[in-house]
């Protein structure tokens, strides 16, 4: 065993720390179960047990507790949020979006300020997952269309060859190339939208979800800027200019633009955007 400085507390390996935390979550879940049996109408106990099961990855139990909590208090921000998290992990992204939106609609009071960032991230993740599912369907449809068109071209070529026509192989190649061009145009049209550079944080190279603006007019994602300023007194892009978090303000206009863009382009959420002039990678294998 390894010990920390002073020899008092053992230093745990990463696996041991996971096991320890899992054991704590199991114990806490059991304690909340016992408390719930004595107070079945205490919805906060249900959401607390759901938090424990979230740490354990027991998403079906998280869903069950969140739904039961909502029966007792449909205005519970935490219950709607946990329901959204569970449904997203269980692959039901449309239902997850609805749950996150419900959580957001009940979180307007200042006491839920700390929750709203997590709700935003959850909603964006759900939108992206729904987009990915839709793209998978489009990809399958494109492949099915390719196979149908290719089969038609081959049947026409076979019929022409049976009638003794010349240049059948060359004609088939031309038709196959035309199919490729058509499907490629469809793909390019889908990917034509590009991420406006103004929406991307220059520290993270990702679209911002909580943008703040400095007195100079530069916008950053709040959390990485805060982290930078904990070890530096200067603007990260303008190292001769002093800056503190007290000087920055929420960029509400940019936030509105970002939300509108991500609603139309969910794939861009949490995407590494080293080259913001480039569309997302192609989904087809043309």
N, C-alpha and C positions, 0 to 999 in steps of 0.2 A: 504494500500500500504506500502511496505517496501522500505527504502531508504538506499543508500550507505553512507559511512562515509562522514560527513559534511552535509548530508541531501539535497544534490543537485540533484543527479541522482537516479531515482527509480530503485530498483533491480527487474528485470523481472523474472518471473517463467520460467522454460524450455519451457512450452507451449507458453507463451507470446513471448519468444525469437524466437521460430519457426515462429509464426505468423508475428512478426516484419520482420524477414528475408524474409519470403514469400512475404510480402507486398513490400519490397524493390525490390525483384526480379521482381515482377509484374510491378512495376513502371518503372524499368530499361528496361524491355522488351518492354513496351509501348513506351518509349523514343526512343529505337533503331528502332522500327517499324516506327515511325514518321521520323527518320533520313533516313531510307532506302527508304521511299517514295520519298525523295528529292534527294537521291544519289543511285539509284538502282544498280549501278555497283560497289559499295564499298563492296567488299566481307568481309572485316574485320568487318563491321557492322553486317553482317549476322552471323559470328562466335561469335560475342559478344552477339547477341540476343540468339544464341544457348546455350551459357553459362548460360544465365538467365533461359531459359527453362529447362536446365539440373537441376538447383537448384529446379525448380518447379516440376520435374519429368515428364515433358511433352516430352517424348522421340520421339513421332512421329513428333513433331515440331522441335526437335533437328536434327533429320534425314533430314527433309525437308530443313532446313537452311544450314546444312552442305553440302548437295548435290548441292544446289544452289550456295554456295560459291565455290565449286569445279568446277562448270561450268565456273566460272570467273577466278579462279586460281587453277589449278590442282596440283600445288606444295605447297599448303597451308598445313603445318604440323598440325595446329590446326584443320582445317576442316576435314582432314582424321582421326585425333584422335577422334574428337567429333562424327564423323560418326560411328567409331568403338564402342564408348561407347553406342551410341543409339541402334545400331544393336544388341549389346550384351544384353542390357536391354530388347529389343523386342524379344529375343529368337532366333536370326539368327546368331548363333555363327560362322559358316563358313564364312559368309560375314563380320562379325566383325573381324575375323582373317585377312582377306584380307585388310580391312581398316587400321588396326593397322600396318600391314607390309608396306603398302603404306606410312603411316605417318613416320615410322622408316626410310624408304628409302630416305625421303626428309629431315631428321633431322641431317645430318652429320655435318653441320657447327656449330661452337662453340656457336652461339646465341641460339641454341635449346637444349643446354646441360641440362637445367632444365626440359625439356619436356621428355627426353629420359627415365628417370626412370618411369614416368607415362605410357609411351608407352609400356615399357617392362612389367609392371604389367598388363596393359590392355590385351596385347597379351597372357600372361600366363593365365589370367582369361578366355579368350576366348577358349584357347586350353583345359583348364580343363572342361569348359562347354561342348565342343564338345565331349570330352572323356566320360563325364557323360551320354550324350545322347546315345553314342555308347554302353555304358555298359547297359543302360536300354533296348536297342534292344537285346543285347546278353542275358540278363536275361529273356526277354520275349521268345526268341528263345529256351533257355534252358528249360523253363517251358513247351513250346509247345512240345519239343522233349520228355520230361518226360511223358507228357500225352499220346503221341502216343505210346511210348514204353510200358507204363503201360497198355494201352488198348490192345496192342498185347499180352502181357503176360496174361492178364485176359481172352482174347478170347481163347488162347491156353489152359489155365487151364479149361475153360468151356467145350471146345471140348473134352479134356481128361476125364473130369468127366462124360460127356455124354456117353463115351465109356466104362465107368466103371473102369477106371484105378485107382490104389491106389496111395496115397501120393501126390495127386494133390495140396492140400493146402500147403504142405511143399515145393513143387516145385515152387509154386507161390511166396512164401516168399523168396526163394533163388533168383528167377529172379528179384524181387523187390529190394533186397539187391544189386544185381549186377548192376542194373540201378543206384542206389544211388552211388555206388563206381565209376562207369564210369563218372557220372556228377561231382562228387567230384574231380576226377583227373583233369577234365577240369578246374574246378575252381582253384585248387591249381596251375596248370600250369600258369594260368593267373596272379596269385598273387605271382609267384615265385620270382620276382624281388624285391630287398630290397634297401632302400635308403642308399647309402654310408655315413657313419658318417662324412666324411670330407666335405660333402656338406651342413651340418646342422650347423647353428649358435648356439653356446652354450648359448647365451643370450636369444634368442627367441624360441629355439627348433623348428625352421622351416628352410626349405631350403633357403639359401641366394639368393637374387636377385642382390645385389650390394655389393659383398664381398670386404673387404679391409684386408690387412695383416700388422701385426705389425713387428717391427725390430726383435722380438723374433721368428717370424714365425707363430704366431697364427692368424687365420682368423676369422673375425666377419662381421656381417651385418653392413653397415656403419651407418645407422640412430640410432639404439639402442646403438652402441658404442659411437657415438657423444653425445647422451643424457646422457650416464653414465659419460663421461668425463667432462660434464658441472658441475657436482657436486663432482667429484673425480679426483685426479691427478694421479691415479694408474690404471694399467691394471686390468680389472675386474676378470680375472682368475689368475693373479699373483700379489696380492696386495702389494708386496714389491717392484715392479718395476714401476717406473714412466712412464707415457705415455701421449702424446698429439695427437690430430688429425693431427697435422703437421708432425708427424712421420710415419703415416700410408700411404700406397699406394694402389691403386686398384690392386686386385689380378686377373689379366686378364686371366691367365691360368685356375684358378678355375672357373671364370665366364664362360669361354668357356665350361668347363666340365658340369657345372650346366645347361647351356642352352641345351646342347646335351641330358642330362639326362631327363630334363623336356619335351623335345620334344617327347621322347619315353614314358614318364610316367607322363602325365599331371595331374593325380590324386594327385600327391605329392605336387603341388603348394599350398601354404598357409595351408598345413596340419600340425596339431600339431604332433610332432614326439618325444614324450617323450621316446619312445623305438624305435630307428631307425632300430633295427634288425627285427622288425615285419612288415609284409605286411599290406596293407589297409584292413579294415573290409570286410568280405565276402559279396558278393552281392546276393548270392543264399541262400535259406533257407533249405539246405539239412540237 
